[in-house]
């Protein structure tokens, strides 16, 4: 299991209810269900991924988070997970609000467009970067809103969303993000992982 999913798993208490939005092939959901006795539900837009989840015996709904989160009642989950999907929505603020409506806490992970490799690529090559976390070209990327760790950190502060835990991931190395090291983490980290609550 990839490091990002290991960190997410560690942030979630055993025996809880989790909604995984944009759950892909269900790898994280299956792990949470099997290893932590978590009641998982998925929301996924890709038919192929939905079929894979069903094949793994997972409970999943085919749908789009921007349009379909309304069907979940308030606080029907302990956690909502949004893994590297926020930047692909037309209205990320609405999605965050919906996450924090359907769940007590949300875990949001973002590829960091402020990482030094991304900045250097743009500075020296003059093109949008292609990296492990950003594998698409500019013309076929699902990313609509380029966001940095600092952007998301400031967004939470401005919207009065509590950053319960903020983690920077670079390769396999993790570290905590806080006000004192925000500039450095924004430069040195490939991925931001945030546990947030209203």
KELUMKOL-805777 format. One record per residue: residue number from 1; residue in one letter; x, y, z of N, C-alpha, C, O in turn. Coordinates in pm, whole numbers, padded with zeros to 5 digits. Example, Ala and Ser with C-alpha at 12.3 -4.5 7.8 and 13.67 -1.06 7.14 Angstrom:
   seq   type    neast   nnorth      nup   caeast   canorth     caup    ceast   cnorth      cup    oeast   onorth      oup
     1      a    01319   -00569    00780    01230    -00450    00780    01320   -00330    00780    01424   -00332    00846
     2      s    01285   -00225    00708    01367    -00106    00714    01290    00003    00787    01341    00114    00804
REM end
This chain:
   seq   type    neast   nnorth      nup   caeast   canorth     caup    ceast   cnorth      cup    oeast   onorth      oup
     1      x    00085   -00118    00000    00000     00000    00000    00089    00124    00000    00190    00130    00070
     2      x    00050    00223   -00080    00134     00342   -00090    00134    00421    00041    00041    00413    00121
     3      x    00241    00498    00059    00264     00571    00184    00148    00664    00219    00109    00673    00335
     4      x    00092    00732    00121   -00021     00823    00145   -00135    00748    00213   -00193    00798    00310
     5      x   -00167    00629    00165   -00276     00549    00222   -00242    00500    00362   -00330    00489    00448
     6      x   -00115    00470    00386   -00073     00429    00521   -00098    00542    00621   -00148    00519    00731
     7      x   -00063    00664    00582   -00082     00780    00670   -00232    00803    00695   -00273    00826    00809
     8      x   -00312    00798    00589   -00457     00816    00604   -00512    00712    00701   -00591    00744    00789
     9      x   -00469    00587    00684   -00515     00478    00770   -00481    00504    00917   -00562    00476    01005
    10      x   -00362    00559    00942   -00319     00589    01079   -00402    00702    01142   -00415    00708    01264
    11      x   -00457    00790    01059   -00536     00903    01109   -00678    00863    01149   -00748    00939    01215
    12      x   -00720    00743    01108   -00858     00700    01129   -00867    00599    01243   -00791    00501    01247
    13      x   -00959    00623    01334   -00981     00532    01447   -01047    00403    01399   -01121    00402    01301
    14      x   -01019    00293    01469   -01083     00164    01443   -01234    00174    01467   -01280    00261    01540
    15      x   -01307    00084    01404   -01451     00069    01428   -01531    00198    01404   -01621    00232    01481
    16      x   -01497    00268    01297   -01569     00391    01263   -01634    00376    01126   -01619    00273    01060
    17      x   -01709    00479    01084   -01774     00480    00952   -01701    00582    00864   -01682    00697    00902
    18      x   -01662    00536    00744   -01581     00619    00655   -01643    00625    00516   -01684    00522    00461
    19      x   -01649    00746    00459   -01688     00765    00320   -01562    00805    00243   -01499    00906    00274
    20      x   -01526    00726    00141   -01409     00754    00057   -01459    00808   -00076   -01517    00735   -00156
    21      x   -01436    00937   -00099   -01484     01004   -00219   -01375    01001   -00325   -01262    01045   -00301
    22      x   -01409    00950   -00442   -01307     00930   -00545   -01217    00816   -00503   -01094    00829   -00505
    23      x   -01278    00704   -00465   -01205     00593   -00400   -01123    00508   -00497   -01055    00415   -00453
    24      x   -01128    00538   -00626   -01049     00462   -00721   -01089    00316   -00723   -01208    00284   -00727
    25      x   -00991    00227   -00721   -01019     00083   -00728   -01051    00021   -00592   -01068   -00100   -00581
    26      x   -01060    00105   -00487   -01100     00057   -00355   -00987    00005   -00268   -01013   -00056   -00165
    27      x   -00862    00026   -00308   -00747    -00025   -00232   -00750    00023   -00087   -00734   -00057    00005
    28      x   -00770    00154   -00067   -00771     00209    00069   -00892    00158    00146   -00880    00120    00263
    29      x   -01008    00157    00083   -01129     00109    00150   -01113   -00035    00198   -01149   -00068    00312
    30      x   -01060   -00121    00113   -01043    -00263    00147   -00949   -00276    00266   -00974   -00355    00358
    31      x   -00841   -00200    00264   -00745    -00205    00375   -00809   -00160    00506   -00789   -00224    00609
    32      x   -00885   -00050    00502   -00951     00000    00623   -01053   -00102    00676   -01064   -00123    00797
    33      x   -01124   -00163    00585   -01226    -00262    00623   -01161   -00386    00686   -01206   -00434    00790
    34      x   -01056   -00435    00623   -00992    -00560    00668   -00904   -00542    00791   -00904   -00628    00880
    35      x   -00829   -00431    00798   -00729    -00414    00904   -00781   -00338    01026   -00729   -00356    01136
    36      x   -00883   -00253    01007   -00927    -00167    01117   -01075   -00181    01149   -01130   -00104    01228
    37      x   -01140   -00281    01086   -01282    -00306    01111   -01367   -00181    01089   -01453   -00147    01170
    38      x   -01340   -00112    00979   -01409     00013    00949   -01521   -00013    00849   -01503   -00084    00750
    39      x   -01636    00045    00875   -01751     00039    00786   -01728    00143    00676   -01745    00263    00699
    40      x   -01690    00096    00557   -01653     00188    00449   -01761    00195    00342   -01829    00097    00312
    41      x   -01773    00314    00285   -01858     00337    00168   -01773    00418    00070   -01689    00499    00110
    42      x   -01797    00395   -00059   -01723     00469   -00160   -01814    00544   -00254   -01928    00505   -00276
    43      x   -01763    00653   -00309   -01829     00730   -00413   -01725    00748   -00524   -01621    00809   -00501
    44      x   -01754    00695   -00642   -01654     00693   -00749   -01721    00722   -00883   -01830    00672   -00910
    45      x   -01655    00803   -00965   -01711     00846   -01094   -01682    00747   -01207   -01757    00740   -01304
    46      x   -01574    00671   -01196   -01532     00580   -01303   -01604    00445   -01294   -01597    00377   -01191
    47      x   -01673    00405   -01402   -01743     00277   -01406   -01647    00160   -01383   -01679    00065   -01311
    48      x   -01530    00168   -01444   -01430     00061   -01432   -01389    00043   -01285   -01382   -00069   -01235
    49      x   -01362    00155   -01218   -01324     00148   -01076   -01439    00098   -00989   -01417    00024   -00893
    50      x   -01562    00137   -01022   -01679     00089   -00948   -01687   -00063   -00958   -01712   -00131   -00859
    51      x   -01665   -00115   -01078   -01668    -00261   -01098   -01560   -00331   -01016   -01584   -00436   -00958
    52      x   -01440   -00271   -01012   -01331    -00329   -00933   -01367   -00331   -00784   -01340   -00430   -00715
    53      x   -01427   -00224   -00736   -01468    -00217   -00595   -01573   -00325   -00564   -01565   -00393   -00462
    54      x   -01671   -00339   -00653   -01775    -00440   -00634   -01712   -00580   -00632   -01751   -00666   -00553
    55      x   -01614   -00601   -00720   -01542    -00728   -00724   -01467   -00758   -00595   -01442   -00874   -00562
    56      x   -01432   -00654   -00521   -01363    -00671   -00391   -01462   -00679   -00275   -01422   -00687   -00159
    57      x   -01591   -00677   -00308   -01693    -00687   -00204   -01716   -00557   -00127   -01760   -00560   -00012
    58      x   -01685   -00444   -00190   -01697    -00314   -00123   -01830   -00248   -00157   -01887   -00269   -00264
    59      x   -01879   -00167   -00065   -02003    -00093   -00083   -01970    00041   -00151   -01898    00124   -00095
    60      x   -02025    00060   -00271   -01987     00178   -00350   -02105    00230   -00429   -02194    00155   -00469
    61      x   -02105    00361   -00452   -02204     00427   -00536   -02128    00494   -00650   -02027    00560   -00628
    62      x   -02180    00476   -00773   -02121     00548   -00885   -02178    00690   -00884   -02300    00709   -00887
    63      x   -02090    00789   -00881   -02138     00927   -00878   -02025    01027   -00871   -01908    00993   -00860
    64      x   -02065    01154   -00877   -01974     01267   -00879   -01991    01344   -00747   -02103    01381   -00711
    65      x   -01883    01367   -00677   -01889     01432   -00545   -01954    01571   -00551   -02023    01611   -00457
    66      x   -01932    01643   -00659   -01989     01779   -00668   -02141    01776   -00678   -02209    01871   -00638
    67      x   -02195    01665   -00733   -02339     01658   -00755   -02410    01562   -00660   -02529    01578   -00635
    68      x   -02339    01463   -00607   -02406     01353   -00539   -02384    01343   -00388   -02440    01254   -00324
    69      x   -02305    01431   -00329   -02286     01425   -00183   -02413    01467   -00108   -02428    01436    00010
    70      x   -02503    01539   -00177   -02626     01584   -00111   -02709    01467   -00058   -02784    01483    00039
    71      x   -02695    01348   -00120   -02779     01234   -00080   -02739    01172    00054   -02812    01090    00109
    72      x   -02624    01212    00107   -02581     01160    00236   -02629    01253    00347   -02608    01374    00339
    73      x   -02692    01198    00452   -02740     01282    00562   -02624    01348    00639   -02510    01301    00634
    74      x   -02657    01455    00709   -02558     01525    00793   -02495    01427    00894   -02564    01347    00956
    75      x   -02363    01438    00907   -02286     01359    01004   -02320    01209    01002   -02330    01145    01106
    76      x   -02336    01156    00882   -02363     01013    00869   -02235    00930    00871   -02241    00807    00873
    77      x   -02118    00996    00871   -01989     00928    00878   -01901    00994    00984   -01920    01111    01018
    78      x   -01806    00917    01033   -01707     00972    01125   -01598    01046    01048   -01549    01150    01091
    79      x   -01562    00990    00930   -01457     01050    00845   -01502    01047    00700   -01569    00954    00655
    80      x   -01463    01151    00626   -01475     01152    00480   -01334    01169    00425   -01258    01253    00474
    81      x   -01299    01091    00324   -01165     01097    00265   -01175    01151    00124   -01261    01110    00046
    82      x   -01086    01245    00091   -01075     01298   -00044   -00927    01296   -00080   -00852    01387   -00045
    83      x   -00885    01192   -00150   -00744     01170   -00179   -00707    01218   -00319   -00748    01158   -00419
    84      x   -00628    01325   -00326   -00576     01381   -00451   -00685    01403   -00556   -00666    01371   -00674
    85      x   -00798    01457   -00512   -00911     01480   -00602   -00959    01624   -00597   -01023    01670   -00692
    86      x   -00931    01695   -00490   -00984     01830   -00470   -00956    01922   -00588   -01041    02001   -00629
    87      x   -00836    01911   -00644   -00794     02001   -00752   -00869    01975   -00883   -00859    02054   -00977
    88      x   -00945    01864   -00890   -01017     01831   -01013   -01162    01880   -01013   -01234    01861   -01111
    89      x   -01206    01943   -00904   -01345     01989   -00896   -01359    02132   -00946   -01266    02212   -00936
    90      x   -01477    02162   -00999   -01507     02299   -01042   -01522    02391   -00921   -01483    02508   -00926
    91      x   -01579    02337   -00813   -01604     02418   -00693   -01549    02347   -00569   -01626    02287   -00494
    92      x   -01417    02353   -00547   -01356     02283   -00434   -01413    02326   -00299   -01424    02244   -00208
    93      x   -01449    02454   -00285   -01502     02501   -00157   -01633    02432   -00122   -01654    02394   -00007
    94      x   -01720    02414   -00220   -01847     02344   -00199   -01821    02199   -00155   -01886    02148   -00064
    95      x   -01726    02134   -00221   -01695     01994   -00188   -01644    01984   -00044   -01685    01894    00030
    96      x   -01555    02075   -00004   -01504     02075    00134   -01620    02095    00233   -01628    02026    00334
    97      x   -01708    02190    00203   -01824     02213    00290   -01913    02089    00300   -01962    02055    00408
    98      x   -01932    02020    00187   -02012     01897    00187   -01944    01786    00267   -02011    01711    00339
    99      x   -01813    01776    00255   -01738     01675    00333   -01761    01696    00482   -01787    01601    00556
   100      x   -01750    01821    00524   -01761     01853    00666   -01908    01857    00713   -01935    01871    00832
   101      x   -01999    01843    00620   -02140     01828    00656   -02172    01679    00679   -02242    01645    00774
   102      x   -02122    01591    00589   -02156     01449    00599   -02071    01373    00700   -02107    01264    00742
   103      x   -01957    01431    00739   -01867     01363    00833   -01819    01458    00942   -01812    01579    00921
   104      x   -01787    01402    01056   -01734     01479    01168   -01597    01537    01135   -01567    01651    01170
   105      x   -01514    01456    01067   -01380     01500    01025   -01358    01459    00880   -01420    01364    00831
   106      x   -01271    01532    00812   -01237     01498    00673   -01086    01490    00659   -01011    01564    00723
   107      x   -01042    01398    00574   -00900     01387    00539   -00887    01424    00392   -00944    01357    00305
   108      x   -00812    01530    00367   -00793     01579    00231   -00645    01572    00197   -00561    01622    00272
   109      x   -00613    01509    00084   -00473     01509    00039   -00466    01582   -00095   -00553    01568   -00181
   110      x   -00360    01661   -00110   -00343     01738   -00234   -00201    01723   -00287   -00105    01723   -00210
   111      x   -00186    01710   -00420   -00052     01721   -00477   -00010    01866   -00463   -00088    01957   -00492
   112      x    00112    01889   -00420    00158     02025   -00391    00220    02090   -00515    00331    02055   -00556
   113      x    00148    02185   -00573    00198     02257   -00689    00306    02359   -00649    00364    02425   -00736
   114      x    00333    02372   -00519    00438     02461   -00471    00572    02391   -00451    00670    02455   -00411
   115      x    00578    02259   -00478    00701     02181   -00461    00812    02237   -00550    00786    02282   -00661
   116      x    00935    02233   -00501    01047     02295   -00573    01067    02239   -00714    01107    02312   -00804
   117      x    01039    02109   -00734    01056     02051   -00869    00954    02110   -00967    00986    02133   -01083
   118      x    00832    02133   -00918    00728     02193   -01001    00769    02336   -01038    00756    02377   -01154
   119      x    00819    02410   -00939    00862     02549   -00963    00978    02556   -01061    00980    02639   -01151
   120      x    01076    02466   -01043    01193     02466   -01132    01154    02431   -01274    01202    02492   -01370
   121      x    01067    02331   -01288    01022     02290   -01420    00960    02408   -01494    00988    02431   -01612
   122      x    00875    02481   -01425    00808     02596   -01485    00909    02707   -01515    00901    02773   -01619
   123      x    01003    02728   -01423    01102     02835   -01440    01198    02807   -01556    01221    02894   -01640
   124      x    01254    02685   -01560    01358     02656   -01659    01307    02600   -01791    01359    02633   -01897
   125      x    01205    02515   -01785    01152     02458   -01908    01041    02543   -01967    01015    02539   -02087
   126      x    00973    02620   -01879    00864     02703   -01926    00739    02623   -01959    00652    02671   -02032
   127      x    00729    02501   -01906    00613     02417   -01932    00554    02368   -01799    00621    02366   -01696
   128      x    00427    02327   -01804    00365     02269   -01686    00434    02137   -01654    00467    02061   -01745
   129      x    00458    02110   -01527    00536     01993   -01489    00462    01861   -01506    00339    01855   -01497
   130      x    00539    01756   -01532    00490     01619   -01529    00575    01546   -01427    00695    01529   -01447
   131      x    00513    01502   -01317    00585     01434   -01209    00508    01309   -01168    00403    01279   -01224
   132      x    00561    01237   -01069    00493     01117   -01020    00353    01151   -00967    00258    01078   -00993
   133      x    00341    01260   -00894    00212     01301   -00838    00127    01381   -00936    00006    01396   -00916
   134      x    00189    01433   -01042    00118     01509   -01146    00155    01448   -01282    00230    01510   -01358
   135      x    00103    01328   -01314    00152     01252   -01429    00098    01295   -01566    00144    01242   -01667
   136      x    00003    01387   -01572   -00058     01424   -01699    00003    01550   -01759    00059    01635   -01688
   137      x   -00011    01560   -01891    00026     01683   -01960   -00081    01789   -01935   -00191    01756   -01889
   138      x   -00050    01914   -01964   -00143     02023   -01937   -00278    02004   -02007   -00381    02046   -01955
   139      x   -00277    01942   -02125   -00399     01932   -02206   -00488    01813   -02168   -00605    01810   -02206
   140      x   -00434    01715   -02094   -00519     01601   -02056   -00525    01579   -01905   -00564    01472   -01858
   141      x   -00486    01681   -01831   -00491     01670   -01686   -00634    01691   -01635   -00708    01774   -01689
   142      x   -00673    01617   -01531   -00804     01644   -01470   -00799    01764   -01375   -00903    01809   -01326
   143      x   -00679    01817   -01349   -00663     01925   -01252   -00713    02058   -01308   -00669    02104   -01413
   144      x   -00806    02119   -01235   -00862     02248   -01274   -00809    02361   -01185   -00794    02475   -01230
   145      x   -00782    02329   -01058   -00738     02429   -00962   -00603    02387   -00905   -00595    02295   -00823
   146      x   -00499    02455   -00947   -00366     02424   -00896   -00355    02480   -00754   -00376    02599   -00732
   147      x   -00322    02394   -00660   -00323     02432   -00519   -00191    02392   -00454   -00137    02285   -00482
   148      x   -00140    02477   -00368   -00019     02444   -00292   -00058    02411   -00148   -00170    02437   -00105
   149      x    00036    02356   -00075    00014     02330    00068   -00020    02461    00139   -00111    02466    00222
   150      x    00052    02566    00104    00028     02698    00166   -00112    02750    00131   -00180    02807    00216
   151      x   -00155    02730    00007   -00290     02771   -00034   -00396    02702    00051   -00488    02767    00102
   152      x   -00382    02570    00067   -00484     02495    00141   -00481    02533    00289   -00586    02546    00352
   153      x   -00363    02550    00343   -00345     02591    00482   -00415    02725    00506   -00489    02741    00603
   154      x   -00390    02821    00417   -00451     02954    00428   -00603    02949    00407   -00678    03021    00473
   155      x   -00648    02863    00314   -00791     02846    00289   -00861    02802    00418   -00964    02859    00454
   156      x   -00805    02703    00486   -00865     02653    00610   -00869    02762    00717   -00968    02778    00787
   157      x   -00760    02837    00728   -00754     02946    00826   -00862    03052    00797   -00933    03095    00887
   158      x   -00872    03092    00670   -00968     03197    00631   -01114    03152    00644   -01201    03233    00672
   159      x   -01139    03022    00625   -01276     02969    00632   -01309    02915    00771   -01415    02856    00792
   160      x   -01218    02936    00864   -01238     02890    01003   -01261    02738    01012   -01345    02689    01087
   161      x   -01182    02666    00932   -01181     02520    00936   -01060    02478    01018   -00948    02523    00992
   162      x   -01082    02394    01117   -00973     02353    01206   -00882    02254    01136   -00927    02150    01087
   163      x   -00752    02287    01132   -00651     02194    01082   -00609    02107    01200   -00516    02141    01274
   164      x   -00677    01996    01215   -00653     01908    01330   -00514    01846    01322   -00445    01832    01423
   165      x   -00473    01809    01201   -00337     01757    01180   -00298    01786    01036   -00377    01763    00944
   166      x   -00176    01837    01015   -00126     01869    00881    00007    01797    00861    00102    01816    00938
   167      x    00013    01714    00758    00131     01631    00735    00185    01655    00595    00110    01660    00498
   168      x    00317    01671    00586    00386     01684    00459    00447    01550    00422    00504    01482    00507
   169      x    00435    01512    00296    00493     01387    00248    00585    01418    00132    00546    01484    00035
   170      x    00709    01370    00143    00806     01385    00035    00877    01251    00021    00955    01211    00108
   171      x    00851    01182   -00090    00900     01045   -00104    00831    00959    00000    00709    00949    00002
   172      x    00910    00897    00087    00856     00815    00197    00864    00888    00331    00822    00835    00434
   173      x    00918    01010    00329    00939     01085    00454    00820    01173    00486    00767    01245    00401
   174      x    00778    01166    00614    00667     01250    00659    00715    01346    00767    00810    01319    00840
   175      x    00646    01458    00775    00674     01555    00881    00549    01639    00902    00463    01648    00814
   176      x    00539    01700    01019    00423     01783    01050    00440    01924    00992    00551    01976    00984
   177      x    00329    01984    00954    00328     02120    00902    00268    02210    01011    00166    02177    01071
   178      x    00332    02324    01034    00276     02423    01126    00309    02564    01075    00374    02579    00972
   179      x    00264    02665    01147    00288     02804    01105    00435    02836    01088    00473    02912    00999
   180      x    00520    02778    01173    00663     02810    01172    00738    02751    01053    00837    02808    01008
   181      x    00690    02635    01001    00765     02572    00891    00687    02568    00761    00727    02498    00667
   182      x    00575    02640    00753    00487     02635    00637    00559    02667    00506    00538    02598    00406
   183      x    00642    02767    00505    00711     02808    00381    00805    02697    00333    00809    02666    00214
   184      x    00879    02638    00425    00973     02529    00391    00897    02406    00344    00935    02345    00244
   185      x    00791    02367    00415    00714     02248    00378    00646    02268    00243    00633    02174    00165
   186      x    00603    02391    00215    00541     02422    00086    00641    02405   -00028    00604    02370   -00140
   187      x    00766    02429    00000    00872     02417   -00100    00923    02273   -00113    00956    02229   -00224
   188      x    00930    02200   -00002    00999     02070   -00002    00908    01948   -00011    00958    01836   -00024
   189      x    00776    01965   -00004    00687     01850    00004    00610    01827   -00125    00565    01921   -00191
   190      x    00596    01700   -00160    00525     01663   -00282    00374    01653   -00260    00295    01673   -00352
   191      x    00336    01622   -00135    00196     01597   -00105    00162    01654    00032    00243    01645    00125
   192      x    00044    01713    00045   -00005     01758    00174   -00121    01669    00217   -00209    01638    00136
   193      x   -00122    01628    00343   -00230     01545    00398   -00286    01618    00518   -00214    01647    00613
   194      x   -00416    01650    00513   -00477     01732    00615   -00598    01663    00678   -00687    01616    00608
   195      x   -00599    01657    00811   -00716     01611    00884   -00785    01737    00934   -00730    01811    01016
   196      x   -00906    01762    00885   -00976     01888    00914   -01112    01862    00978   -01170    01754    00964
   197      x   -01162    01964    01050   -01297     01958    01106   -01351    02098    01120   -01274    02194    01127
   198      x   -01483    02112    01124   -01547     02242    01139   -01545    02283    01285   -01595    02390    01320
REM end
